[in-house]
Amino acid sequence: MRNQKPKNNLLKILLNNFTILLLIGIIIFFSLKSDNEIAELKQNGKKTKAIIYDKKSVGSKGTIRSFYRFKVNESYYEGFDDNENLVKFDSIIIIYAKNNPELNRSKEFVDNY
């Protein structure tokens, strides 16, 4: 039985290290994905006008999120922008991916990324 304690401790250490490495990998994956999406929008994105249809406070830090809607080829798509200066029914310029309009950001966000 004494030999099982070190094995259990080693197993716990390996599982903890694996969990930490997995979390770091997930963070890196999503940050690179976001960078690639913005690069796609900068290089190949198409501009259009969107209308703000809602505005809400989100999260615990008091972030004000404005939700917008735009139309491409008779279909409507939505997105959001964290700009507290926008009000309902304002229009903003957004950039969307031609082959996937669900990938979209405000032009201001893309320009400042």
Buried (B, 14 or more C-beta within 10 A) or exposed (E): EEEEEEEEEEEEEEEEEEEEEEEEEEEEEEEEEEEEBBEBBEEEBEEBEBBBEEBEEEEEEEEBBBBBBBEBEEEEBBBBBEBEEBEEEBEBBBBBBEEEBEBBBBBBBBEEE
